[in-house]
Amino acid sequence: MDDSVAFRRTEPFGRAATAGVLSKTGLELRIGSNIFRRTNGVVKIHGKEQLVIEVKLEQGLLLATLDLYDECGARIGHLRRNVVTLNERGRFTVDVPLSQSLSSVNTPTVLVTDLQSGDVVLEARTASEYRVDLICGRLYSHKGLLVEITPHYCRIGSGTTLFGNIVEAQGGPAMLG
């Protein structure tokens, strides 16, 4: 019984070649003290895609696409690749300093601020080609629940606090809530 064993493919044949490459490397997202390894750059909150992060190091850019909601869950803003495309009463500003390198002083960042409350909605910083840190933020989910990011934790509403978790996303989104 010296039959050779045939190679078995674990992924469906219909998948694009780039999907396999992404799932091996992926993007590491650090949300507060939580690490989401091998993500596709998407953050889902309560099952809905709310944030997409892209790293374009050749241009020295970190790009964010973000839906913004109020405490009732009504959509009040939209950021598309660092450009505000929906902005109720000019409420949100985006600061994107251009960077030429990944030095610790001058990394590509995105800072979204709510002018009405004075809160930082989201601050994201590129740590490397494959890692982005979501340092702090205060935003609402589509369910109207506050999502609070600090360097130490990520809190979703009053019931869920993520602290020091390490999650293998396997090429999928980072899931919050």
N, C-alpha and C positions, 0 to 999 in steps of 0.2 A: 504494500500500500504506500508506495512512494509517489503518489499523485501530487503534483504541484497545486498549491492553493491559488486560486484566481484572486487578483486584486479587486477589492470591493470599494466602490465610491460611496462616501458618506453623505455627500451633498447631491441634491437633485441635478440631473444633467441640464436642465433648462436654465440654471442660474448663470448670470454673466460672470466672466472671468474676474472682473474687478471686485465682485462681491467677496470672493475668496481672499483676495489681497487685503481688503478692508477688514475682514473678520480676523485676520492674523495680527495686524498691527493695530488698526483702529486709533481712536483718539481717547486719551485718558482725561476724564473730567473730574476735577476736584471741586466738590460743592461743599463749602465749609470744610469740615474735617473728614468728609466722606469721599471715598475714591471709587469712581466708576471706570473700570478698565475696559479697553477695547470697545468703545462705543462708536456709533456712527455720527456722533456730534449732536444728536437730538436729545432734548430733555422733555419727557412727557410728565405732566402733572395731572393727577387724577385721570390717567388714561388718554389725555389729549395732548398732542404735540404743541408745546408753547414756546420753545426756544430751540434754535438751531445755531450751532457754532461751527465756523469754518476757519481754518488757518491757511493763509496765503503768504508764506514766508518770502517768496521771491519778490513780492511787492511790499513786504514789511507790514502786512495787515492781519488783523483779527476781525472777522466779520460775524455779526450777530443778526439773526432774524428773530423777532420777539413779538408775541401778541400781548397786549396790555389790557387788563380788566380792572373794573372798580370793585368795591366791596359787595356789590349786588350781582356781580358776574357779567355785567354789560361790557362789551368791548369798547374801549375808549382810546386805544392807540395801537399802532402797528409800526414796527421797525423792520425794514427789509434791507438786509446787507448794509447796515449802519446808516440807512437813510430813513427818516421818519416819513411814512406815507399816509398815515392816519394819525392826527394829532388834535384831539378835542381841545379847542380854545388855546392852542399853542402851549399846552401843559408840559410837554416833555422836550428835553434837550439831549443831544448826543455829543460827546466829546471823544474824538478818535485821533489821538496824536500819532503822526506818522513815525515809523521806526525803520531803521536800516539794518539792525542787528538784534541778536537775542542777548545783549548784555543785561546784567541784572538791574541796571539803572534805566535802560531805554527799551523795554519790551513792548510789543504791540498790545494795546489795551483798548477796551470799549467801556465808556462810562455813560450810563443813561440816568438822568436826573429828572425827578418830578418837581417842577417849579412851584406847583400849588402847595405841596406839603414840605418841600425842601429835602425829601428823602432821596437817597441813592436807590434807584430802582434795580440796577444791576451794575456791578463792576466786575469785569472779566479781564484776565491778564494771561498772555501766552508765556508759559514756562519753558517750553521746548517745542520742537516741530510736532510732537505727538502728545503734548499735555497743555491743557488750559485750566486755569484756576478761576473759579467763580468765587471771588473773595467776599463780597457782601452784596446785599440787596434786600429790598422790600417791595414785593409785588403781589398781586392777587391772581388766584387761579380762575378758570372759567366758572367755577362753582362759588366764587366770591370769598374764598378762604385765603387768609394772609399766608404768604410763603416768605419766611424770613431766613436770610442767609447771613451768618456771621463766620469769622474764622474758626469758630469752635463747633458750630452745629448748623443744621438746616431744619427748620420747624415748619410744618404744614398744618395750618389751623391750630387748634388748641390740643389736638389729640395725638399728633405724630411728631416726634423729634428724632432726627437721624444724627448720630454722634459716632464718629470713628468707624463707620461701616466701610467694608471693601466689597465691591460687587463686580463680578465678571459679566459684562453685558454681551459678550460673544458676538460683536458686530451690530448689536441692536441699540435701542435708546437707553438712556439713564431714566429710570422710573422713580418718580417721587409721588407719594400719596396713593 
